[in-house]
Every structure is written in structure tokens, then in C-alpha cells.
Amino acid sequence: MLSWVNGSPYEGHLIYLAEKAKPDKEIPNPWLELEALVGLEVVKKEIREICAYASICHKRRVLGLKAEELMLNMAFVGNPGTGKTTVARIIGRILKSSGVLTGGQLIEVERADLVGEYVGHTAKKTKDVLNRALGGVLFIDEAYSLARGGDKDFGREALDTLVKALEDHRHELVVIVAGYPKEMTQFLKLNPGLLSRIPIIVEFPDYNEVELMEIALLFVAARDYRLAPGAVEKLRKKLNHLKGNGRDVRNILERAMRQQALRLEGLEKIKREDLMILKGEDLV
């Protein structure tokens, strides 16, 4: 929750926000890292259940007990900037910590990383990516782009290679495909093997205004900046026009930092406080 200071839920940084925002400080426990994410309560609940069950099944097998053969491949469905890549990275770390995955690394790719330019090139490119991802998580953004271009498009070859790998490496790899809701629904119906091999669908909601402001506070705190009261109000108005997109929050604040730099560059004396404060005029 955000604090209420001078009647506003946005002014002032709470200690817990500053702690969460410390740069280059990796939370050693990935379960806690998941909990620390802004919003996404339904997503976090679902991921907790999936990863806990995978961990317990692994422990049962190690101790010689019967355990379900899990298929942990997932489809992350939602608009850009809703935390899909971040959650995928945390999943890799959780599954490594519990012994389900040996590496836990996240390999993030898109169509160009999988699809070649001539016959025979695509299968090799896709297999190379899969080999790098073994032991971890392969995250394919806008996965439906593999199906564009018709039956003769090389993207279909990449898709066929991927579907085979989902079965062959089911114990060594978690594949997460991601993209817009409508397109992902159509994509999963393209190949008969996709739905059975990607059984987990996780829907990522857009952030609301309060969550976007908390993301903004975390972003500036992590970089030793603070928002002046006028900047808080101006940012709040800007967030009203966003479609729950955390990526846009980052773009707005990075531009504000550049505008602050232009404002300060001409000053003869610059105090430490000047370097930290983003004013309303910086949010253009």
C-alpha cells in the first residue's frame, strides 16, 4: 500500500519502497522476489501454486515416491508492459532453487532469433536456441508471429521444431510463449500439439493507476531520484491516459531524467538535492 501524505496517496517514498528499489540488489529468495512485484495478485497466486506443485513432485521423485509427470510450459497472455518477462525470469529462479531446473536461466527470443532465411536454416537456428535454453526457461515474445506468412513461411518450420522439443525436452526445459490475448488464442489453435504441450494459460491484467504510480516510485527511487509534489500530480494525470502499461511509465520517467539534465546543465552550481529532484516541468 502507498502512504497518505498531505492527503495524497502518492507523495513521499515509504521505506519499503526504497528498500525494494535498491539497484543491483538481487533478492536471494525468488519466492520473495515474486511477492515483491507490484500488483499481479492473481498471477502471483497461480505461479505460487504451479511452482510449489512442481517442487513437491520433484521431491517425491527424489525420494522414490510416485509423482505426476508435469508439463510446465505456459502461455502468458496480456498487453505489453504488464510484467510477463519479469515473471518468466523469476519462475526460472524458483524452479532452479527447488531442483526442478538445473540452470534456471531465461533465454528471451522473438521470431528473428528462430526463423532463418533459407531452407534448412530455420531448424538449425531454433535448435541452437533450444540448446542454450536447456535447464532453464525459453521465453518467446509475440510467439504468434511464427505462424504469419502462410504455410510456406519458415516460421512454420520453427513452430514444428519447437513442438517436437516440448515433448523431447519436457524434463529439461520450460517454454513460455507470450503475446496479446486475441492473437495468442488463435496461435494455440494452429498446431494440434501446442494446446496439449502448453497446458498452462496465465492472464496478465493491465496495471491500475495506483499500481502504475507505485511502479513509478520504485523506478525513481532505484535511481536516487525523487518526485517533487508538482511532478507527482503531473505524472498522475499522465498515468490516467496509459493503458496499464509499466513500460510506458519507464519511458515517461527516462525522458523526465533527460529533461532534468537539460535544465540543470546550464546552472553554475548544482547541489546534490538538485540532482535528485524531478520537477513538474521535467515531465513533458
MIDOSE-1310 file (N, C-alpha, C; in nm, 2 decimals, decimal comma, always signed):
residues 284
mlsw	+0,08/-0,12/+0,00/+0,00/+0,00/+0,00/+0,09/+0,12/+0,00; +0,04/+0,23/-0,06/+0,11/+0,36/-0,06/+0,06/+0,44/+0,06; +0,15/+0,53/+0,11/+0,12/+0,61/+0,23/+0,03/+0,73/+0,18; -0,04/+0,78/+0,28/-0,12/+0,90/+0,26/-0,04/+1,02/+0,32
vngs	+0,01/+1,10/+0,25/+0,09/+1,22/+0,30/+0,03/+1,34/+0,24; -0,01/+1,43/+0,34/-0,08/+1,56/+0,30/-0,20/+1,53/+0,21; -0,28/+1,43/+0,24/-0,40/+1,40/+0,17/-0,38/+1,33/+0,03; -0,26/+1,29/+0,00/-0,23/+1,23/-0,13/-0,17/+1,09/-0,11
pyeg	-0,21/+0,99/-0,19/-0,15/+0,86/-0,17/-0,02/+0,84/-0,24; +0,03/+0,95/-0,31/+0,15/+0,94/-0,39/+0,27/+1,01/-0,34; +0,25/+1,11/-0,25/+0,37/+1,20/-0,22/+0,45/+1,12/-0,11; +0,58/+1,13/-0,12/+0,67/+1,07/-0,03/+0,70/+0,92/-0,06
hliy	+0,82/+0,88/-0,04/+0,86/+0,74/-0,06/+0,86/+0,66/+0,07; +0,79/+0,56/+0,08/+0,80/+0,48/+0,20/+0,93/+0,40/+0,21; +0,97/+0,37/+0,33/+1,09/+0,29/+0,35/+1,09/+0,16/+0,27; +0,98/+0,10/+0,27/+0,97/-0,03/+0,20/+0,99/-0,02/+0,05
laek	+0,94/+0,10/-0,01/+0,96/+0,12/-0,15/+1,11/+0,15/-0,18; +1,17/+0,22/-0,09/+1,32/+0,25/-0,11/+1,40/+0,12/-0,10; +1,36/+0,03/-0,01/+1,43/-0,10/+0,00/+1,41/-0,18/-0,12; +1,28/-0,19/-0,16/+1,26/-0,27/-0,28/+1,33/-0,22/-0,41
akpd	+1,36/-0,09/-0,41/+1,41/-0,03/-0,53/+1,56/-0,02/-0,53; +1,63/-0,07/-0,43/+1,78/-0,06/-0,43/+1,83/-0,12/-0,55; +1,92/-0,05/-0,63/+1,97/-0,11/-0,75/+2,07/-0,22/-0,73; +2,07/-0,31/-0,82/+2,17/-0,42/-0,82/+2,17/-0,50/-0,69
keip	+2,05/-0,50/-0,62/+2,04/-0,58/-0,50/+1,94/-0,69/-0,53; +1,99/-0,81/-0,56/+1,90/-0,92/-0,60/+1,85/-0,99/-0,48; +1,72/-1,00/-0,47/+1,66/-1,07/-0,36/+1,70/-1,22/-0,37; +1,77/-1,27/-0,26/+1,82/-1,41/-0,27/+1,71/-1,52/-0,28
npwl	+1,59/-1,49/-0,23/+1,48/-1,58/-0,23/+1,39/-1,55/-0,35; +1,38/-1,63/-0,45/+1,29/-1,59/-0,57/+1,15/-1,59/-0,53; +1,11/-1,66/-0,43/+0,97/-1,66/-0,38/+0,94/-1,52/-0,33; +1,03/-1,46/-0,26/+1,01/-1,32/-0,21/+1,01/-1,22/-0,32
elea	+1,10/-1,25/-0,42/+1,10/-1,16/-0,54/+0,97/-1,16/-0,61; +0,90/-1,28/-0,62/+0,77/-1,28/-0,68/+0,67/-1,20/-0,60; +0,68/-1,21/-0,46/+0,58/-1,14/-0,38/+0,60/-0,99/-0,39; +0,73/-0,95/-0,41/+0,76/-0,81/-0,41/+0,71/-0,73/-0,54
lvgl	+0,67/-0,81/-0,64/+0,62/-0,74/-0,76/+0,49/-0,66/-0,73; +0,48/-0,55/-0,80/+0,37/-0,46/-0,79/+0,25/-0,53/-0,85; +0,13/-0,53/-0,78/+0,01/-0,58/-0,84/+0,02/-0,73/-0,87; -0,05/-0,77/-0,98/-0,05/-0,90/-1,03/-0,08/-1,01/-0,93
evvk	-0,18/-0,98/-0,84/-0,21/-1,07/-0,73/-0,26/-1,21/-0,78; -0,34/-1,21/-0,88/-0,39/-1,33/-0,94/-0,28/-1,41/-1,00; -0,20/-1,34/-1,08/-0,08/-1,41/-1,14/+0,01/-1,47/-1,04; +0,04/-1,39/-0,94/+0,13/-1,44/-0,84/+0,08/-1,57/-0,77
keir	-0,05/-1,56/-0,74/-0,11/-1,68/-0,67/-0,10/-1,80/-0,76; -0,13/-1,79/-0,89/-0,12/-1,90/-0,98/+0,02/-1,95/-1,00; +0,12/-1,86/-1,01/+0,26/-1,90/-1,02/+0,31/-1,97/-0,89; +0,26/-1,93/-0,78/+0,30/-1,99/-0,65/+0,25/-2,14/-0,65
eica	+0,13/-2,16/-0,69/+0,07/-2,29/-0,69/+0,14/-2,38/-0,79; +0,17/-2,33/-0,91/+0,24/-2,41/-1,01/+0,38/-2,45/-0,97; +0,45/-2,35/-0,92/+0,59/-2,38/-0,88/+0,60/-2,47/-0,75; +0,51/-2,45/-0,66/+0,51/-2,53/-0,54/+0,48/-2,67/-0,57
yasi	+0,38/-2,70/-0,66/+0,35/-2,83/-0,70/+0,46/-2,90/-0,78; +0,53/-2,82/-0,86/+0,64/-2,88/-0,94/+0,76/-2,91/-0,84; +0,78/-2,83/-0,74/+0,88/-2,86/-0,64/+0,85/-2,99/-0,56; +0,73/-3,00/-0,52/+0,69/-3,12/-0,44/+0,69/-3,24/-0,52
chkr	+0,65/-3,24/-0,65/+0,66/-3,35/-0,73/+0,81/-3,40/-0,75; +0,89/-3,30/-0,76/+1,04/-3,33/-0,78/+1,09/-3,40/-0,65; +1,05/-3,35/-0,54/+1,10/-3,41/-0,41/+1,04/-3,55/-0,39; +0,92/-3,57/-0,44/+0,86/-3,71/-0,43/+0,94/-3,80/-0,52
rvlg	+0,98/-3,76/-0,64/+1,05/-3,85/-0,73/+1,19/-3,88/-0,67; +1,25/-3,78/-0,61/+1,39/-3,80/-0,55/+1,38/-3,90/-0,44; +1,27/-3,90/-0,36/+1,26/-4,00/-0,25/+1,19/-4,13/-0,29; +1,17/-4,15/-0,42/+1,12/-4,27/-0,47/+0,97/-4,29/-0,46
lkae	+0,90/-4,18/-0,45/+0,75/-4,18/-0,44/+0,69/-4,15/-0,58; +0,57/-4,20/-0,60/+0,50/-4,17/-0,73/+0,48/-4,02/-0,74; +0,49/-3,96/-0,86/+0,47/-3,82/-0,88/+0,42/-3,80/-1,02; +0,34/-3,69/-1,03/+0,28/-3,66/-1,16/+0,39/-3,62/-1,26
elml	+0,37/-3,65/-1,39/+0,46/-3,61/-1,49/+0,41/-3,47/-1,54; +0,47/-3,37/-1,49/+0,42/-3,23/-1,52/+0,47/-3,18/-1,65; +0,38/-3,10/-1,72/+0,42/-3,02/-1,84/+0,41/-2,88/-1,79; +0,52/-2,81/-1,77/+0,52/-2,68/-1,71/+0,53/-2,57/-1,82
nmaf	+0,51/-2,60/-1,94/+0,51/-2,49/-2,05/+0,39/-2,41/-2,03; +0,41/-2,28/-2,06/+0,30/-2,18/-2,03/+0,28/-2,08/-2,14; +0,16/-2,03/-2,15/+0,13/-1,91/-2,23/+0,10/-1,79/-2,14; +0,17/-1,69/-2,16/+0,15/-1,56/-2,09/+0,07/-1,47/-2,18
vgnp	-0,05/-1,44/-2,14/-0,14/-1,36/-2,22/-0,17/-1,23/-2,16; -0,14/-1,12/-2,24/-0,16/-0,99/-2,19/-0,10/-0,88/-2,27; -0,13/-0,76/-2,24/-0,07/-0,64/-2,32/+0,08/-0,62/-2,28; +0,15/-0,55/-2,37/+0,29/-0,52/-2,33/+0,30/-0,44/-2,20
gtgk	+0,42/-0,46/-2,14/+0,44/-0,38/-2,02/+0,37/-0,43/-1,89; +0,32/-0,55/-1,89/+0,24/-0,60/-1,78/+0,32/-0,70/-1,69; +0,45/-0,71/-1,71/+0,53/-0,79/-1,62/+0,56/-0,93/-1,67; +0,53/-0,97/-1,79/+0,54/-1,11/-1,84/+0,68/-1,16/-1,83
ttva	+0,78/-1,08/-1,89/+0,92/-1,12/-1,89/+0,97/-1,13/-1,75; +0,94/-1,04/-1,66/+0,99/-1,04/-1,53/+0,94/-1,16/-1,45; +0,82/-1,20/-1,47/+0,76/-1,32/-1,40/+0,83/-1,44/-1,46; +0,85/-1,45/-1,59/+0,92/-1,56/-1,65/+1,06/-1,58/-1,59
riig	+1,13/-1,47/-1,57/+1,27/-1,48/-1,51/+1,26/-1,53/-1,37; +1,16/-1,49/-1,29/+1,15/-1,54/-1,16/+1,11/-1,68/-1,15; +1,03/-1,73/-1,24/+0,99/-1,87/-1,25/+1,12/-1,96/-1,27; +1,21/-1,91/-1,36/+1,33/-1,99/-1,38/+1,41/-2,00/-1,25
rilk	+1,42/-1,89/-1,17/+1,50/-1,89/-1,05/+1,43/-1,98/-0,94; +1,30/-1,97/-0,94/+1,23/-2,06/-0,84/+1,25/-2,21/-0,87; +1,23/-2,24/-1,00/+1,24/-2,38/-1,03/+1,38/-2,43/-1,02; +1,48/-2,35/-1,04/+1,62/-2,39/-1,01/+1,64/-2,41/-0,86
ssgv	+1,59/-2,32/-0,78/+1,61/-2,33/-0,63/+1,55/-2,45/-0,58; +1,44/-2,50/-0,64/+1,38/-2,63/-0,59/+1,43/-2,75/-0,66; +1,52/-2,74/-0,75/+1,58/-2,85/-0,82/+1,51/-2,90/-0,94; +1,40/-2,84/-0,98/+1,32/-2,88/-1,10/+1,40/-2,85/-1,22
ltgg	+1,47/-2,73/-1,23/+1,56/-2,70/-1,34/+1,70/-2,69/-1,29; +1,79/-2,73/-1,38/+1,93/-2,73/-1,34/+2,00/-2,59/-1,36; +1,95/-2,51/-1,45/+2,02/-2,38/-1,47/+1,93/-2,26/-1,43; +1,81/-2,26/-1,47/+1,72/-2,16/-1,43/+1,73/-2,03/-1,51
qlie	+1,82/-2,03/-1,61/+1,84/-1,91/-1,69/+1,72/-1,88/-1,78; +1,70/-1,75/-1,81/+1,60/-1,71/-1,90/+1,66/-1,67/-2,04; +1,62/-1,74/-2,14/+1,66/-1,71/-2,28/+1,54/-1,64/-2,35; +1,55/-1,52/-2,38/+1,43/-1,44/-2,44/+1,46/-1,42/-2,58
vera	+1,36/-1,47/-2,67/+1,38/-1,46/-2,81/+1,25/-1,41/-2,88; +1,26/-1,38/-3,00/+1,15/-1,34/-3,09/+1,16/-1,41/-3,22; +1,07/-1,38/-3,31/+1,07/-1,45/-3,44/+1,21/-1,45/-3,51; +1,28/-1,34/-3,52/+1,40/-1,33/-3,59/+1,51/-1,42/-3,53
dlvg	+1,50/-1,46/-3,40/+1,60/-1,55/-3,34/+1,58/-1,69/-3,38; +1,46/-1,72/-3,43/+1,42/-1,86/-3,46/+1,41/-1,90/-3,61; +1,37/-1,80/-3,68/+1,34/-1,82/-3,82/+1,46/-1,78/-3,91; +1,50/-1,87/-4,00/+1,61/-1,85/-4,09/+1,56/-1,79/-4,23
eyvg	+1,65/-1,77/-4,32/+1,63/-1,70/-4,44/+1,62/-1,80/-4,56; +1,66/-1,92/-4,54/+1,66/-2,02/-4,65/+1,62/-2,16/-4,59; +1,60/-2,25/-4,68/+1,56/-2,39/-4,65/+1,67/-2,45/-4,56; +1,63/-2,51/-4,45/+1,72/-2,58/-4,36/+1,78/-2,49/-4,25
htak	+1,77/-2,36/-4,27/+1,84/-2,26/-4,18/+1,75/-2,25/-4,05; +1,62/-2,26/-4,06/+1,53/-2,23/-3,95/+1,55/-2,34/-3,84; +1,55/-2,46/-3,89/+1,56/-2,57/-3,79/+1,68/-2,56/-3,71; +1,79/-2,53/-3,77/+1,92/-2,51/-3,70/+1,92/-2,40/-3,60
ktkd	+1,87/-2,28/-3,65/+1,86/-2,17/-3,56/+1,77/-2,20/-3,44; +1,66/-2,26/-3,46/+1,57/-2,30/-3,35/+1,63/-2,40/-3,25; +1,70/-2,50/-3,31/+1,76/-2,60/-3,22/+1,88/-2,53/-3,14; +1,95/-2,44/-3,20/+2,06/-2,37/-3,13/+2,00/-2,29/-3,01
vlnr	+1,89/-2,23/-3,03/+1,82/-2,15/-2,92/+1,78/-2,25/-2,81; +1,72/-2,36/-2,85/+1,67/-2,46/-2,76/+1,78/-2,51/-2,68; +1,89/-2,54/-2,74/+2,01/-2,59/-2,67/+2,06/-2,50/-2,56; +2,06/-2,37/-2,60/+2,10/-2,26/-2,50/+2,01/-2,25/-2,38
algg	+1,88/-2,29/-2,41/+1,78/-2,27/-2,30/+1,76/-2,40/-2,22; +1,82/-2,51/-2,25/+1,81/-2,63/-2,18/+1,85/-2,61/-2,03; +1,77/-2,66/-1,94/+1,80/-2,63/-1,80/+1,73/-2,51/-1,75; +1,67/-2,43/-1,84/+1,61/-2,30/-1,79/+1,48/-2,28/-1,86
vlfi	+1,45/-2,15/-1,88/+1,32/-2,11/-1,94/+1,35/-2,04/-2,07; +1,28/-2,08/-2,18/+1,28/-2,02/-2,31/+1,15/-1,93/-2,32; +1,17/-1,80/-2,33/+1,06/-1,71/-2,34/+1,05/-1,65/-2,48; +0,94/-1,68/-2,55/+0,92/-1,64/-2,69/+0,81/-1,53/-2,69
deay	+0,85/-1,41/-2,71/+0,76/-1,30/-2,72/+0,69/-1,29/-2,85; +0,57/-1,25/-2,85/+0,49/-1,24/-2,98/+0,50/-1,37/-3,05; +0,48/-1,48/-2,99/+0,50/-1,62/-3,05/+0,42/-1,64/-3,17; +0,30/-1,57/-3,18/+0,21/-1,59/-3,29/+0,27/-1,54/-3,42
slar	+0,38/-1,46/-3,41/+0,45/-1,42/-3,54/+0,51/-1,53/-3,61; +0,53/-1,65/-3,55/+0,59/-1,77/-3,61/+0,49/-1,82/-3,71; +0,36/-1,79/-3,70/+0,26/-1,85/-3,79/+0,22/-1,76/-3,90; +0,28/-1,64/-3,90/+0,24/-1,54/-4,00/+0,32/-1,57/-4,13
ggdk	+0,26/-1,54/-4,24/+0,32/-1,56/-4,37/+0,28/-1,68/-4,45; +0,18/-1,76/-4,40/+0,13/-1,87/-4,48/+0,20/-2,00/-4,45; +0,16/-2,10/-4,52/+0,21/-2,24/-4,50/+0,35/-2,25/-4,54; +0,40/-2,17/-4,64/+0,53/-2,18/-4,69/+0,63/-2,10/-4,62
dfgr	+0,58/-2,02/-4,52/+0,67/-1,94/-4,44/+0,76/-2,02/-4,35; +0,89/-1,98/-4,33/+0,98/-2,06/-4,25/+0,94/-2,06/-4,10; +0,85/-1,97/-4,06/+0,80/-1,97/-3,92/+0,73/-2,10/-3,88; +0,67/-2,16/-3,98/+0,60/-2,29/-3,95/+0,70/-2,40/-3,92
eald	+0,82/-2,39/-3,99/+0,92/-2,49/-3,96/+0,98/-2,47/-3,81; +0,99/-2,34/-3,77/+1,03/-2,32/-3,64/+0,93/-2,37/-3,54; +0,80/-2,35/-3,57/+0,70/-2,39/-3,48/+0,70/-2,54/-3,47; +0,71/-2,61/-3,58/+0,72/-2,76/-3,58/+0,84/-2,81/-3,49
tlvk	+0,95/-2,75/-3,51/+1,07/-2,78/-3,43/+1,05/-2,76/-3,28; +0,98/-2,65/-3,25/+0,95/-2,62/-3,11/+0,86/-2,72/-3,05; +0,75/-2,76/-3,12/+0,65/-2,85/-3,07/+0,72/-2,99/-3,04; +0,81/-3,03/-3,13/+0,88/-3,15/-3,10/+0,97/-3,14/-2,98
aled	+1,04/-3,03/-2,96/+1,12/-3,01/-2,85/+1,05/-3,00/-2,71; +0,92/-2,96/-2,72/+0,84/-2,95/-2,60/+0,82/-3,09/-2,54; +0,81/-3,19/-2,63/+0,80/-3,33/-2,58/+0,94/-3,39/-2,55; +1,03/-3,37/-2,64/+1,16/-3,43/-2,62/+1,24/-3,38/-2,50
hrhe	+1,22/-3,26/-2,46/+1,29/-3,20/-2,35/+1,20/-3,15/-2,24; +1,09/-3,22/-2,22/+0,99/-3,18/-2,12/+1,05/-3,18/-1,98; +1,15/-3,25/-1,95/+1,21/-3,25/-1,81/+1,33/-3,16/-1,80; +1,37/-3,10/-1,91/+1,49/-3,01/-1,91/+1,46/-2,87/-1,94
lvvi	+1,34/-2,84/-1,98/+1,31/-2,70/-2,03/+1,17/-2,66/-2,01; +1,15/-2,54/-1,97/+1,02/-2,48/-1,97/+1,01/-2,37/-2,07; +0,91/-2,38/-2,16/+0,89/-2,28/-2,27/+0,77/-2,20/-2,23; +0,79/-2,07/-2,24/+0,68/-1,97/-2,22/+0,66/-1,89/-2,34
vagy	+0,54/-1,90/-2,40/+0,51/-1,82/-2,52/+0,42/-1,70/-2,47; +0,44/-1,58/-2,53/+0,37/-1,47/-2,47/+0,32/-1,38/-2,59; +0,22/-1,30/-2,55/+0,17/-1,20/-2,65/+0,03/-1,15/-2,62; -0,03/-1,08/-2,71/-0,17/-1,02/-2,69/-0,27/-1,13/-2,68
pkem	-0,38/-1,11/-2,60/-0,48/-1,21/-2,58/-0,54/-1,27/-2,70; -0,59/-1,19/-2,79/-0,66/-1,24/-2,91/-0,57/-1,33/-3,00; -0,45/-1,27/-3,02/-0,35/-1,34/-3,11/-0,30/-1,47/-3,05; -0,28/-1,47/-2,92/-0,24/-1,59/-2,85/-0,34/-1,70/-2,85
tqfl	-0,47/-1,67/-2,84/-0,57/-1,77/-2,85/-0,57/-1,83/-2,99; -0,56/-1,75/-3,09/-0,55/-1,81/-3,23/-0,43/-1,89/-3,25; -0,32/-1,85/-3,19/-0,19/-1,92/-3,21/-0,19/-2,06/-3,15; -0,25/-2,07/-3,03/-0,25/-2,20/-2,97/-0,34/-2,30/-3,04
klnp	-0,42/-2,26/-3,13/-0,51/-2,35/-3,21/-0,44/-2,39/-3,34; -0,33/-2,33/-3,37/-0,27/-2,35/-3,50/-0,21/-2,49/-3,52; -0,15/-2,54/-3,42/-0,08/-2,67/-3,42/-0,15/-2,76/-3,32; -0,19/-2,88/-3,36/-0,26/-2,97/-3,27/-0,17/-3,01/-3,14
glls	-0,04/-3,00/-3,15/+0,04/-3,03/-3,04/+0,06/-2,92/-2,94; +0,02/-2,80/-2,98/+0,05/-2,68/-2,89/-0,03/-2,68/-2,76; -0,16/-2,70/-2,78/-0,25/-2,69/-2,66/-0,22/-2,80/-2,56; -0,19/-2,92/-2,60/-0,16/-3,03/-2,51/-0,02/-3,01/-2,44
ripi	+0,07/-2,94/-2,51/+0,21/-2,93/-2,46/+0,23/-2,79/-2,39; +0,13/-2,70/-2,41/+0,14/-2,57/-2,33/+0,00/-2,56/-2,26; -0,01/-2,64/-2,15/-0,14/-2,65/-2,08/-0,17/-2,54/-1,99; -0,07/-2,45/-1,95/-0,10/-2,35/-1,85/-0,11/-2,21/-1,92
ivef	-0,23/-2,15/-1,90/-0,25/-2,02/-1,96/-0,26/-1,92/-1,84; -0,17/-1,82/-1,84/-0,17/-1,72/-1,73/-0,21/-1,59/-1,79; -0,31/-1,52/-1,74/-0,36/-1,40/-1,80/-0,30/-1,28/-1,71; -0,24/-1,19/-1,78/-0,17/-1,07/-1,71/-0,26/-0,95/-1,73
pdyn	-0,32/-0,90/-1,62/-0,41/-0,78/-1,63/-0,33/-0,65/-1,65; -0,39/-0,55/-1,70/-0,33/-0,42/-1,71/-0,32/-0,37/-1,56; -0,21/-0,28/-1,54/-0,20/-0,22/-1,41/-0,30/-0,11/-1,40; -0,35/-0,09/-1,27/-0,44/+0,03/-1,25/-0,35/+0,15/-1,21
evel	-0,42/+0,27/-1,19/-0,34/+0,39/-1,17/-0,25/+0,39/-1,05; -0,30/+0,33/-0,94/-0,23/+0,33/-0,82/-0,10/+0,24/-0,83; -0,12/+0,13/-0,90/-0,01/+0,03/-0,93/+0,10/+0,10/-1,02; +0,05/+0,17/-1,12/+0,14/+0,24/-1,21/+0,22/+0,35/-1,13
meia	+0,16/+0,42/-1,04/+0,23/+0,51/-0,96/+0,33/+0,45/-0,87; +0,30/+0,33/-0,81/+0,39/+0,26/-0,73/+0,51/+0,21/-0,81; +0,49/+0,17/-0,94/+0,60/+0,13/-1,03/+0,69/+0,25/-1,05; +0,62/+0,37/-1,07/+0,70/+0,49/-1,09/+0,79/+0,53/-0,97
llfv	+0,73/+0,52/-0,85/+0,81/+0,55/-0,73/+0,92/+0,45/-0,72; +0,90/+0,33/-0,74/+1,01/+0,23/-0,74/+1,12/+0,26/-0,84; +1,08/+0,30/-0,96/+1,17/+0,33/-1,06/+1,26/+0,45/-1,03; +1,21/+0,56/-0,98/+1,29/+0,67/-0,95/+1,37/+0,65/-0,82
aard	+1,32/+0,58/-0,72/+1,39/+0,55/-0,60/+1,51/+0,47/-0,63; +1,50/+0,37/-0,72/+1,61/+0,28/-0,76/+1,73/+0,36/-0,82; +1,70/+0,48/-0,87/+1,80/+0,56/-0,94/+1,84/+0,69/-0,86; +1,80/+0,69/-0,73/+1,83/+0,80/-0,65/+1,77/+0,93/-0,69
yrla	+1,64/+0,92/-0,74/+1,56/+1,04/-0,78/+1,44/+1,05/-0,69; +1,38/+1,17/-0,68/+1,26/+1,19/-0,61/+1,17/+1,27/-0,69; +1,04/+1,26/-0,67/+0,94/+1,34/-0,75/+0,90/+1,46/-0,66; +0,91/+1,58/-0,71/+0,86/+1,70/-0,64/+0,70/+1,69/-0,64
pgav	+0,63/+1,75/-0,55/+0,49/+1,75/-0,55/+0,42/+1,78/-0,68; +0,47/+1,88/-0,75/+0,42/+1,92/-0,88/+0,44/+1,81/-0,98; +0,55/+1,74/-0,97/+0,58/+1,63/-1,07/+0,48/+1,51/-1,04; +0,45/+1,49/-0,91/+0,36/+1,38/-0,87/+0,23/+1,40/-0,94
eklr	+0,17/+1,52/-0,92/+0,04/+1,55/-0,98/+0,04/+1,54/-1,13; +0,15/+1,59/-1,19/+0,16/+1,59/-1,34/+0,17/+1,44/-1,39; +0,25/+1,36/-1,32/+0,26/+1,22/-1,35/+0,13/+1,15/-1,34; +0,06/+1,18/-1,23/-0,07/+1,12/-1,21/-0,17/+1,14/-1,33
kkln	-0,17/+1,26/-1,38/-0,25/+1,29/-1,49/-0,21/+1,21/-1,62; -0,08/+1,20/-1,64/-0,02/+1,12/-1,75/-0,06/+0,98/-1,74; -0,06/+0,93/-1,62/-0,09/+0,78/-1,60/-0,24/+0,75/-1,63; -0,32/+0,86/-1,61/-0,47/+0,84/-1,64/-0,49/+0,80/-1,79
hlkg	-0,39/+0,84/-1,88/-0,41/+0,81/-2,02/-0,34/+0,68/-2,06; -0,27/+0,62/-1,97/-0,20/+0,49/-2,01/-0,29/+0,37/-2,00; -0,27/+0,27/-2,08/-0,35/+0,15/-2,07/-0,28/+0,05/-1,98; -0,25/+0,09/-1,86/-0,19/-0,01/-1,76/-0,06/-0,06/-1,80
ngrd	+0,03/+0,02/-1,86/+0,15/-0,02/-1,92/+0,27/+0,02/-1,84; +0,34/-0,07/-1,77/+0,45/-0,04/-1,70/+0,57/+0,01/-1,78; +0,58/-0,03/-1,90/+0,68/+0,01/-1,99/+0,67/+0,15/-2,03; +0,55/+0,20/-2,04/+0,53/+0,35/-2,07/+0,57/+0,43/-1,95
vrni	+0,55/+0,38/-1,83/+0,59/+0,46/-1,71/+0,74/+0,48/-1,72; +0,81/+0,37/-1,75/+0,96/+0,38/-1,76/+1,00/+0,49/-1,87; +0,93/+0,48/-1,98/+0,97/+0,58/-2,09/+0,94/+0,72/-2,05; +0,83/+0,75/-1,98/+0,80/+0,88/-1,93/+0,91/+0,93/-1,83
lera	+0,95/+0,85/-1,74/+1,04/+0,89/-1,64/+1,18/+0,90/-1,69; +1,22/+0,82/-1,79/+1,35/+0,83/-1,85/+1,36/+0,96/-1,93; +1,25/+1,00/-1,99/+1,25/+1,13/-2,06/+1,26/+1,25/-1,96; +1,19/+1,23/-1,85/+1,19/+1,33/-1,74/+1,34/+1,35/-1,69
mrqq	+1,41/+1,24/-1,68/+1,55/+1,25/-1,63/+1,64/+1,33/-1,74; +1,61/+1,30/-1,86/+1,68/+1,38/-1,97/+1,65/+1,52/-1,96; +1,52/+1,55/-1,94/+1,48/+1,69/-1,93/+1,54/+1,76/-1,81; +1,55/+1,69/-1,70/+1,61/+1,74/-1,58/+1,76/+1,78/-1,61
alrl	+1,82/+1,69/-1,69/+1,96/+1,71/-1,72/+1,98/+1,84/-1,80; +1,89/+1,86/-1,90/+1,89/+1,98/-1,98/+1,87/+2,11/-1,89; +1,78/+2,09/-1,79/+1,75/+2,21/-1,70/+1,87/+2,24/-1,61; +1,94/+2,14/-1,57/+2,05/+2,16/-1,47/+2,18/+2,20/-1,54
egle	+2,20/+2,15/-1,67/+2,33/+2,17/-1,73/+2,38/+2,31/-1,74; +2,29/+2,40/-1,75/+2,33/+2,55/-1,76/+2,35/+2,61/-1,63; +2,33/+2,55/-1,51/+2,34/+2,61/-1,38/+2,49/+2,61/-1,34; +2,53/+2,72/-1,28/+2,67/+2,73/-1,24/+2,70/+2,64/-1,12
kikr	+2,61/+2,63/-1,02/+2,63/+2,55/-0,91/+2,51/+2,45/-0,90; +2,54/+2,32/-0,89/+2,44/+2,22/-0,88/+2,45/+2,15/-0,75; +2,35/+2,15/-0,66/+2,36/+2,08/-0,53/+2,31/+1,94/-0,55; +2,35/+1,86/-0,45/+2,31/+1,71/-0,45/+2,16/+1,70/-0,46
edlm	+2,08/+1,78/-0,39/+1,94/+1,78/-0,40/+1,88/+1,81/-0,53; +1,95/+1,90/-0,60/+1,91/+1,94/-0,74/+1,91/+1,82/-0,83; +2,02/+1,74/-0,81/+2,04/+1,62/-0,90/+1,93/+1,51/-0,87; +1,87/+1,52/-0,76/+1,78/+1,41/-0,72/+1,63/+1,44/-0,75
ilkg	+1,60/+1,57/-0,76/+1,46/+1,61/-0,77/+1,41/+1,62/-0,92; +1,31/+1,55/-0,95/+1,24/+1,57/-1,08/+1,12/+1,66/-1,06; +1,12/+1,77/-1,13/+1,01/+1,87/-1,11/+0,90/+1,85/-1,22; +0,79/+1,92/-1,20/+0,68/+1,91/-1,29/+0,72/+1,95/-1,43
edlv	+0,80/+2,05/-1,44/+0,84/+2,09/-1,58/+0,93/+1,99/-1,65; +0,99/+1,89/-1,58/+1,06/+1,79/-1,64/+0,98/+1,68/-1,71; +0,85/+1,68/-1,67/+0,76/+1,58/-1,73/+0,69/+1,64/-1,84; +0,75/+1,63/-1,96/+0,70/+1,69/-2,08/+0,61/+1,59/-2,16
